[in-house]
């Protein structure tokens, strides 16, 4: 389940913005690593780079980099 929250960044202090950015970066890295692992696993069953790229929402070049 994905939840979205709206932040009023105009009202945030610099420190709050730094903390928010760090948290979002950590989450993005975690999600990217999970997506990469799934693409790698699916590549073992379906060698079609184009379909994997479309399914993952990344470029073919990214898929090639992830499966190396």
N, CA, C and O atoms as a CHARMM CRD file, in Angstrom:
* protein
*
  272
    1    1 UNK  N      0.84500  -1.17700   0.00000 PROA 1      0.00000
    2    1 UNK  CA     0.00000   0.00000   0.00000 PROA 1      0.00000
    3    1 UNK  C      0.88800   1.23700   0.00000 PROA 1      0.00000
    4    1 UNK  O      1.83700   1.33800   0.77800 PROA 1      0.00000
    5    2 UNK  N      0.57300   2.15400  -0.86400 PROA 2      0.00000
    6    2 UNK  CA     1.33500   3.39700  -0.94900 PROA 2      0.00000
    7    2 UNK  C      0.49800   4.51400  -0.35400 PROA 2      0.00000
    8    2 UNK  O     -0.66000   4.70900  -0.72300 PROA 2      0.00000
    9    3 UNK  N      1.09700   5.23600   0.56500 PROA 3      0.00000
   10    3 UNK  CA     0.41600   6.39800   1.11400 PROA 3      0.00000
   11    3 UNK  C      1.15700   7.63700   0.65200 PROA 3      0.00000
   12    3 UNK  O      2.38300   7.64400   0.53700 PROA 3      0.00000
   13    4 UNK  N      0.41100   8.65700   0.39600 PROA 4      0.00000
   14    4 UNK  CA     1.02900   9.91600  -0.00700 PROA 4      0.00000
   15    4 UNK  C      0.63000  10.98100   0.97800 PROA 4      0.00000
   16    4 UNK  O     -0.52300  11.07600   1.39800 PROA 4      0.00000
   17    5 UNK  N      1.59000  11.76300   1.33000 PROA 5      0.00000
   18    5 UNK  CA     1.34000  12.88700   2.21000 PROA 5      0.00000
   19    5 UNK  C      1.81500  14.13900   1.50100 PROA 5      0.00000
   20    5 UNK  O      2.78900  14.11400   0.74800 PROA 5      0.00000
   21    6 UNK  N      1.12600  15.21400   1.74600 PROA 6      0.00000
   22    6 UNK  CA     1.50900  16.47500   1.14900 PROA 6      0.00000
   23    6 UNK  C      2.22400  17.30400   2.19500 PROA 6      0.00000
   24    6 UNK  O      1.75500  17.45800   3.32200 PROA 6      0.00000
   25    7 UNK  N      3.35000  17.82700   1.80500 PROA 7      0.00000
   26    7 UNK  CA     4.13200  18.67500   2.69500 PROA 7      0.00000
   27    7 UNK  C      4.07500  20.09900   2.17300 PROA 7      0.00000
   28    7 UNK  O      4.25300  20.34100   0.97900 PROA 7      0.00000
   29    8 UNK  N      3.82800  21.03300   3.06800 PROA 8      0.00000
   30    8 UNK  CA     3.87000  22.43700   2.67700 PROA 8      0.00000
   31    8 UNK  C      5.31300  22.90300   2.86500 PROA 8      0.00000
   32    8 UNK  O      5.68900  23.41500   3.91900 PROA 8      0.00000
   33    9 UNK  N      6.09500  22.71300   1.82700 PROA 9      0.00000
   34    9 UNK  CA     7.52600  22.99300   1.94700 PROA 9      0.00000
   35    9 UNK  C      7.81900  24.47800   2.11700 PROA 9      0.00000
   36    9 UNK  O      8.90600  24.86200   2.55100 PROA 9      0.00000
   37   10 UNK  N      6.85700  25.29300   1.77900 PROA 10     0.00000
   38   10 UNK  CA     7.04300  26.74000   1.95800 PROA 10     0.00000
   39   10 UNK  C      7.14400  27.11600   3.43200 PROA 10     0.00000
   40   10 UNK  O      7.79000  28.10200   3.78700 PROA 10     0.00000
   41   11 UNK  N      6.50500  26.32600   4.28300 PROA 11     0.00000
   42   11 UNK  CA     6.49200  26.61100   5.72100 PROA 11     0.00000
   43   11 UNK  C      7.57800  25.86600   6.50000 PROA 11     0.00000
   44   11 UNK  O      7.66300  25.99300   7.72100 PROA 11     0.00000
   45   12 UNK  N      8.40500  25.09300   5.79900 PROA 12     0.00000
   46   12 UNK  CA     9.43300  24.29900   6.47800 PROA 12     0.00000
   47   12 UNK  C     10.72400  25.09000   6.64900 PROA 12     0.00000
   48   12 UNK  O     11.07900  25.94500   5.83700 PROA 12     0.00000
   49   13 UNK  N     11.39600  24.77100   7.72200 PROA 13     0.00000
   50   13 UNK  CA    12.71800  25.36700   7.94300 PROA 13     0.00000
   51   13 UNK  C     13.73100  24.65800   7.04700 PROA 13     0.00000
   52   13 UNK  O     13.44200  23.59900   6.48900 PROA 13     0.00000
   53   14 UNK  N     14.88600  25.23200   6.91700 PROA 14     0.00000
   54   14 UNK  CA    15.94400  24.61100   6.12700 PROA 14     0.00000
   55   14 UNK  C     16.27900  23.23300   6.67800 PROA 14     0.00000
   56   14 UNK  O     16.45300  22.28400   5.91400 PROA 14     0.00000
   57   15 UNK  N     16.37100  23.11600   7.99200 PROA 15     0.00000
   58   15 UNK  CA    16.67100  21.83200   8.63200 PROA 15     0.00000
   59   15 UNK  C     15.59600  20.80600   8.30900 PROA 15     0.00000
   60   15 UNK  O     15.91000  19.65200   8.01800 PROA 15     0.00000
   61   16 UNK  N     14.34100  21.20800   8.35700 PROA 16     0.00000
   62   16 UNK  CA    13.25300  20.28200   8.03900 PROA 16     0.00000
   63   16 UNK  C     13.33500  19.82500   6.58200 PROA 16     0.00000
   64   16 UNK  O     13.10100  18.65600   6.27300 PROA 16     0.00000
   65   17 UNK  N     13.66600  20.75200   5.70200 PROA 17     0.00000
   66   17 UNK  CA    13.80600  20.39600   4.29100 PROA 17     0.00000
   67   17 UNK  C     14.95900  19.41700   4.07900 PROA 17     0.00000
   68   17 UNK  O     14.84000  18.47100   3.30000 PROA 17     0.00000
   69   18 UNK  N     16.06600  19.64400   4.77000 PROA 18     0.00000
   70   18 UNK  CA    17.21100  18.74200   4.67900 PROA 18     0.00000
   71   18 UNK  C     16.81800  17.34700   5.16000 PROA 18     0.00000
   72   18 UNK  O     17.13500  16.34900   4.51400 PROA 18     0.00000
   73   19 UNK  N     16.13100  17.28400   6.29000 PROA 19     0.00000
   74   19 UNK  CA    15.70200  16.00200   6.83500 PROA 19     0.00000
   75   19 UNK  C     14.71800  15.29100   5.89900 PROA 19     0.00000
   76   19 UNK  O     14.82100  14.08300   5.69000 PROA 19     0.00000
   77   20 UNK  N     13.78700  16.02700   5.35100 PROA 20     0.00000
   78   20 UNK  CA    12.81300  15.46000   4.42900 PROA 20     0.00000
   79   20 UNK  C     13.50800  14.92000   3.18400 PROA 20     0.00000
   80   20 UNK  O     13.20400  13.82100   2.72100 PROA 20     0.00000
   81   21 UNK  N     14.41800  15.68100   2.66100 PROA 21     0.00000
   82   21 UNK  CA    15.15800  15.24600   1.46500 PROA 21     0.00000
   83   21 UNK  C     15.96200  13.98500   1.75400 PROA 21     0.00000
   84   21 UNK  O     15.98900  13.07200   0.92800 PROA 21     0.00000
   85   22 UNK  N     16.61300  13.91700   2.90400 PROA 22     0.00000
   86   22 UNK  CA    17.39400  12.73300   3.27100 PROA 22     0.00000
   87   22 UNK  C     16.48400  11.50900   3.38700 PROA 22     0.00000
   88   22 UNK  O     16.82900  10.43200   2.90200 PROA 22     0.00000
   89   23 UNK  N     15.33700  11.67000   4.02100 PROA 23     0.00000
   90   23 UNK  CA    14.39300  10.56500   4.17600 PROA 23     0.00000
   91   23 UNK  C     13.89800  10.08500   2.81400 PROA 23     0.00000
   92   23 UNK  O     13.83200   8.88300   2.55700 PROA 23     0.00000
   93   24 UNK  N     13.55000  11.03600   1.94300 PROA 24     0.00000
   94   24 UNK  CA    13.05200  10.66300   0.62400 PROA 24     0.00000
   95   24 UNK  C     14.13800   9.97600  -0.20300 PROA 24     0.00000
   96   24 UNK  O     13.84600   9.04300  -0.95000 PROA 24     0.00000
   97   25 UNK  N     15.35900  10.41800  -0.07900 PROA 25     0.00000
   98   25 UNK  CA    16.47300   9.79900  -0.79700 PROA 25     0.00000
   99   25 UNK  C     16.67500   8.36400  -0.33100 PROA 25     0.00000
  100   25 UNK  O     16.89100   7.47100  -1.15100 PROA 25     0.00000
  101   26 UNK  N     16.60700   8.13500   0.97400 PROA 26     0.00000
  102   26 UNK  CA    16.73800   6.77600   1.51200 PROA 26     0.00000
  103   26 UNK  C     15.62900   5.86700   0.98700 PROA 26     0.00000
  104   26 UNK  O     15.88500   4.72700   0.60000 PROA 26     0.00000
  105   27 UNK  N     14.41600   6.36600   0.97700 PROA 27     0.00000
  106   27 UNK  CA    13.28000   5.57900   0.47600 PROA 27     0.00000
  107   27 UNK  C     13.45800   5.27700  -1.00900 PROA 27     0.00000
  108   27 UNK  O     13.22500   4.15000  -1.44800 PROA 27     0.00000
  109   28 UNK  N     13.86700   6.27600  -1.78000 PROA 28     0.00000
  110   28 UNK  CA    14.06500   6.07800  -3.20900 PROA 28     0.00000
  111   28 UNK  C     15.12400   5.01000  -3.46000 PROA 28     0.00000
  112   28 UNK  O     14.95100   4.15900  -4.33200 PROA 28     0.00000
  113   29 UNK  N     16.20600   5.04900  -2.71200 PROA 29     0.00000
  114   29 UNK  CA    17.26400   4.05000  -2.86900 PROA 29     0.00000
  115   29 UNK  C     16.76200   2.65700  -2.52400 PROA 29     0.00000
  116   29 UNK  O     17.09100   1.69200  -3.21400 PROA 29     0.00000
  117   30 UNK  N     15.97800   2.54200  -1.47500 PROA 30     0.00000
  118   30 UNK  CA    15.44000   1.24200  -1.07200 PROA 30     0.00000
  119   30 UNK  C     14.48600   0.69000  -2.13100 PROA 30     0.00000
  120   30 UNK  O     14.55100  -0.48900  -2.47800 PROA 30     0.00000
  121   31 UNK  N     13.61500   1.53700  -2.63600 PROA 31     0.00000
  122   31 UNK  CA    12.66100   1.11000  -3.65800 PROA 31     0.00000
  123   31 UNK  C     13.39500   0.74200  -4.94500 PROA 31     0.00000
  124   31 UNK  O     13.05100  -0.24500  -5.59600 PROA 31     0.00000
  125   32 UNK  N     14.39400   1.52200  -5.31000 PROA 32     0.00000
  126   32 UNK  CA    15.17100   1.24300  -6.51500 PROA 32     0.00000
  127   32 UNK  C     15.88800  -0.09600  -6.40100 PROA 32     0.00000
  128   32 UNK  O     15.90800  -0.86500  -7.36200 PROA 32     0.00000
  129   33 UNK  N     16.47300  -0.38600  -5.25200 PROA 33     0.00000
  130   33 UNK  CA    17.16200  -1.66300  -5.06400 PROA 33     0.00000
  131   33 UNK  C     16.18700  -2.83800  -5.17300 PROA 33     0.00000
  132   33 UNK  O     16.52300  -3.87200  -5.75100 PROA 33     0.00000
  133   34 UNK  N     14.99200  -2.68200  -4.62200 PROA 34     0.00000
  134   34 UNK  CA    13.98300  -3.73900  -4.72300 PROA 34     0.00000
  135   34 UNK  C     13.54400  -3.92300  -6.17600 PROA 34     0.00000
  136   34 UNK  O     13.41500  -5.05300  -6.64800 PROA 34     0.00000
  137   35 UNK  N     13.31800  -2.83000  -6.87600 PROA 35     0.00000
  138   35 UNK  CA    12.93400  -2.89800  -8.28700 PROA 35     0.00000
  139   35 UNK  C     14.03500  -3.56300  -9.10400 PROA 35     0.00000
  140   35 UNK  O     13.75400  -4.40200  -9.96000 PROA 35     0.00000
  141   36 UNK  N     15.26100  -3.20100  -8.84700 PROA 36     0.00000
  142   36 UNK  CA    16.40700  -3.79200  -9.54800 PROA 36     0.00000
  143   36 UNK  C     16.44700  -5.30400  -9.31600 PROA 36     0.00000
  144   36 UNK  O     16.65000  -6.06500 -10.26200 PROA 36     0.00000
  145   37 UNK  N     16.25800  -5.73900  -8.08900 PROA 37     0.00000
  146   37 UNK  CA    16.26900  -7.16500  -7.77100 PROA 37     0.00000
  147   37 UNK  C     15.15000  -7.90100  -8.50100 PROA 37     0.00000
  148   37 UNK  O     15.35100  -9.01200  -8.99200 PROA 37     0.00000
  149   38 UNK  N     13.99300  -7.29300  -8.57200 PROA 38     0.00000
  150   38 UNK  CA    12.87000  -7.94000  -9.25900 PROA 38     0.00000
  151   38 UNK  C     13.10300  -8.02100 -10.76000 PROA 38     0.00000
  152   38 UNK  O     12.77700  -9.02700 -11.39000 PROA 38     0.00000
  153   39 UNK  N     13.66700  -6.96400 -11.33300 PROA 39     0.00000
  154   39 UNK  CA    13.98200  -6.98800 -12.76600 PROA 39     0.00000
  155   39 UNK  C     15.00900  -8.08700 -13.03900 PROA 39     0.00000
  156   39 UNK  O     14.88000  -8.82900 -14.01300 PROA 39     0.00000
  157   40 UNK  N     16.02000  -8.19200 -12.19200 PROA 40     0.00000
  158   40 UNK  CA    17.02800  -9.23500 -12.36000 PROA 40     0.00000
  159   40 UNK  C     16.39200 -10.62300 -12.28800 PROA 40     0.00000
  160   40 UNK  O     16.71100 -11.49300 -13.09800 PROA 40     0.00000
  161   41 UNK  N     15.50200 -10.83200 -11.33300 PROA 41     0.00000
  162   41 UNK  CA    14.83100 -12.12800 -11.18900 PROA 41     0.00000
  163   41 UNK  C     13.94100 -12.43100 -12.39300 PROA 41     0.00000
  164   41 UNK  O     13.92600 -13.55500 -12.89400 PROA 41     0.00000
  165   42 UNK  N     13.20800 -11.43000 -12.85000 PROA 42     0.00000
  166   42 UNK  CA    12.32300 -11.63700 -13.99600 PROA 42     0.00000
  167   42 UNK  C     13.11200 -11.86000 -15.27500 PROA 42     0.00000
  168   42 UNK  O     12.64800 -12.55400 -16.17900 PROA 42     0.00000
  169   43 UNK  N     14.29300 -11.27800 -15.35600 PROA 43     0.00000
  170   43 UNK  CA    15.14000 -11.46700 -16.53300 PROA 43     0.00000
  171   43 UNK  C     15.51000 -12.94500 -16.69400 PROA 43     0.00000
  172   43 UNK  O     15.64200 -13.43200 -17.81700 PROA 43     0.00000
  173   44 UNK  N     15.67600 -13.64800 -15.59000 PROA 44     0.00000
  174   44 UNK  CA    16.01700 -15.06700 -15.64000 PROA 44     0.00000
  175   44 UNK  C     14.90100 -15.87900 -16.31000 PROA 44     0.00000
  176   44 UNK  O     15.16700 -16.91500 -16.92000 PROA 44     0.00000
  177   45 UNK  N     13.65800 -15.41000 -16.19500 PROA 45     0.00000
  178   45 UNK  CA    12.51800 -16.11700 -16.77900 PROA 45     0.00000
  179   45 UNK  C     12.09500 -15.54200 -18.12400 PROA 45     0.00000
  180   45 UNK  O     11.60100 -16.26800 -18.98600 PROA 45     0.00000
  181   46 UNK  N     12.28400 -14.25800 -18.30000 PROA 46     0.00000
  182   46 UNK  CA    11.85400 -13.58700 -19.53200 PROA 46     0.00000
  183   46 UNK  C     12.98900 -12.68100 -19.98500 PROA 46     0.00000
  184   46 UNK  O     13.20700 -11.61900 -19.40100 PROA 46     0.00000
  185   47 UNK  N     13.69200 -13.07800 -20.99000 PROA 47     0.00000
  186   47 UNK  CA    14.87500 -12.34800 -21.44900 PROA 47     0.00000
  187   47 UNK  C     14.52700 -11.13100 -22.32400 PROA 47     0.00000
  188   47 UNK  O     15.41700 -10.52300 -22.91800 PROA 47     0.00000
  189   48 UNK  N     13.24700 -10.78000 -22.40200 PROA 48     0.00000
  190   48 UNK  CA    12.82700  -9.66800 -23.25200 PROA 48     0.00000
  191   48 UNK  C     13.08900  -8.33100 -22.54500 PROA 48     0.00000
  192   48 UNK  O     12.32900  -7.92000 -21.66800 PROA 48     0.00000
  193   49 UNK  N     14.16700  -7.67000 -22.94000 PROA 49     0.00000
  194   49 UNK  CA    14.58500  -6.41900 -22.31300 PROA 49     0.00000
  195   49 UNK  C     13.53400  -5.33000 -22.48500 PROA 49     0.00000
  196   49 UNK  O     13.26400  -4.57400 -21.55200 PROA 49     0.00000
  197   50 UNK  N     12.94400  -5.24700 -23.66000 PROA 50     0.00000
  198   50 UNK  CA    11.95300  -4.20400 -23.93200 PROA 50     0.00000
  199   50 UNK  C     10.75700  -4.33000 -22.99600 PROA 50     0.00000
  200   50 UNK  O     10.30600  -3.33800 -22.42300 PROA 50     0.00000
  201   51 UNK  N     10.24400  -5.54600 -22.84200 PROA 51     0.00000
  202   51 UNK  CA     9.07200  -5.71000 -21.97500 PROA 51     0.00000
  203   51 UNK  C      9.43000  -5.46500 -20.50700 PROA 51     0.00000
  204   51 UNK  O      8.63200  -4.90000 -19.75900 PROA 51     0.00000
  205   52 UNK  N     10.62600  -5.89000 -20.09500 PROA 52     0.00000
  206   52 UNK  CA    11.05100  -5.63000 -18.71700 PROA 52     0.00000
  207   52 UNK  C     11.18800  -4.13800 -18.45800 PROA 52     0.00000
  208   52 UNK  O     10.78600  -3.64900 -17.40200 PROA 52     0.00000
  209   53 UNK  N     11.75200  -3.41600 -19.41500 PROA 53     0.00000
  210   53 UNK  CA    11.92900  -1.97000 -19.26000 PROA 53     0.00000
  211   53 UNK  C     10.57800  -1.27600 -19.15000 PROA 53     0.00000
  212   53 UNK  O     10.39200  -0.40900 -18.29600 PROA 53     0.00000
  213   54 UNK  N      9.63400  -1.65200 -20.01100 PROA 54     0.00000
  214   54 UNK  CA     8.30300  -1.05100 -19.95400 PROA 54     0.00000
  215   54 UNK  C      7.61400  -1.35300 -18.63200 PROA 54     0.00000
  216   54 UNK  O      7.01700  -0.47200 -18.01300 PROA 54     0.00000
  217   55 UNK  N      7.70200  -2.60000 -18.20900 PROA 55     0.00000
  218   55 UNK  CA     7.05000  -3.01200 -16.97000 PROA 55     0.00000
  219   55 UNK  C      7.62400  -2.26900 -15.76400 PROA 55     0.00000
  220   55 UNK  O      6.88600  -1.88400 -14.85700 PROA 55     0.00000
  221   56 UNK  N      8.94200  -2.06900 -15.75900 PROA 56     0.00000
  222   56 UNK  CA     9.61400  -1.41300 -14.63200 PROA 56     0.00000
  223   56 UNK  C      9.59500   0.10600 -14.73600 PROA 56     0.00000
  224   56 UNK  O      9.90100   0.79600 -13.76300 PROA 56     0.00000
  225   57 UNK  N      9.24200   0.63500 -15.90200 PROA 57     0.00000
  226   57 UNK  CA     9.21500   2.08300 -16.06400 PROA 57     0.00000
  227   57 UNK  C     10.59700   2.70400 -16.15200 PROA 57     0.00000
  228   57 UNK  O     10.81500   3.83900 -15.73100 PROA 57     0.00000
  229   58 UNK  N     11.53100   1.93200 -16.71200 PROA 58     0.00000
  230   58 UNK  CA    12.89900   2.41600 -16.88600 PROA 58     0.00000
  231   58 UNK  C     13.31000   2.20200 -18.33300 PROA 58     0.00000
  232   58 UNK  O     12.58100   1.58900 -19.11300 PROA 58     0.00000
  233   59 UNK  N     14.48100   2.71000 -18.68200 PROA 59     0.00000
  234   59 UNK  CA    14.96800   2.54500 -20.04500 PROA 59     0.00000
  235   59 UNK  C     15.59100   1.16600 -20.23100 PROA 59     0.00000
  236   59 UNK  O     15.93700   0.48300 -19.26600 PROA 59     0.00000
  237   60 UNK  N     15.72500   0.77500 -21.49600 PROA 60     0.00000
  238   60 UNK  CA    16.40900  -0.48500 -21.79600 PROA 60     0.00000
  239   60 UNK  C     17.84500  -0.43300 -21.30100 PROA 60     0.00000
  240   60 UNK  O     18.37400  -1.43400 -20.81800 PROA 60     0.00000
  241   61 UNK  N     18.47300   0.72100 -21.41600 PROA 61     0.00000
  242   61 UNK  CA    19.84400   0.87900 -20.95100 PROA 61     0.00000
  243   61 UNK  C     19.94300   0.58400 -19.44200 PROA 61     0.00000
  244   61 UNK  O     20.89900  -0.04200 -18.98500 PROA 61     0.00000
  245   62 UNK  N     18.95400   1.03900 -18.69100 PROA 62     0.00000
  246   62 UNK  CA    18.93500   0.77200 -17.24800 PROA 62     0.00000
  247   62 UNK  C     18.80800  -0.71900 -16.98400 PROA 62     0.00000
  248   62 UNK  O     19.51100  -1.25300 -16.12600 PROA 62     0.00000
  249   63 UNK  N     17.92800  -1.39900 -17.70300 PROA 63     0.00000
  250   63 UNK  CA    17.77500  -2.84000 -17.52500 PROA 63     0.00000
  251   63 UNK  C     19.09100  -3.54700 -17.82100 PROA 63     0.00000
  252   63 UNK  O     19.51700  -4.41600 -17.06000 PROA 63     0.00000
  253   64 UNK  N     19.73200  -3.17800 -18.91800 PROA 64     0.00000
  254   64 UNK  CA    21.02000  -3.79500 -19.23800 PROA 64     0.00000
  255   64 UNK  C     22.02700  -3.57900 -18.12000 PROA 64     0.00000
  256   64 UNK  O     22.77200  -4.49800 -17.77800 PROA 64     0.00000
  257   65 UNK  N     22.06200  -2.39500 -17.55100 PROA 65     0.00000
  258   65 UNK  CA    22.99700  -2.10100 -16.44900 PROA 65     0.00000
  259   65 UNK  C     22.65800  -2.94100 -15.22100 PROA 65     0.00000
  260   65 UNK  O     23.55900  -3.40700 -14.52400 PROA 65     0.00000
  261   66 UNK  N     21.38400  -3.13700 -14.95400 PROA 66     0.00000
  262   66 UNK  CA    20.96500  -3.88100 -13.77500 PROA 66     0.00000
  263   66 UNK  C     21.22300  -5.37800 -13.90400 PROA 66     0.00000
  264   66 UNK  O     21.46500  -6.04200 -12.89600 PROA 66     0.00000
  265   67 UNK  N     21.17800  -5.92400 -15.11300 PROA 67     0.00000
  266   67 UNK  CA    21.34300  -7.38100 -15.25700 PROA 67     0.00000
  267   67 UNK  C     22.79300  -7.80000 -15.42700 PROA 67     0.00000
  268   67 UNK  O     23.08100  -8.99500 -15.47400 PROA 67     0.00000
  269   68 UNK  N     23.69300  -6.86700 -15.52000 PROA 68     0.00000
  270   68 UNK  CA    25.12000  -7.20700 -15.66400 PROA 68     0.00000
  271   68 UNK  C     25.69300  -7.67200 -14.36800 PROA 68     0.00000
  272   68 UNK  O     26.87700  -8.00000 -14.29900 PROA 68     0.00000
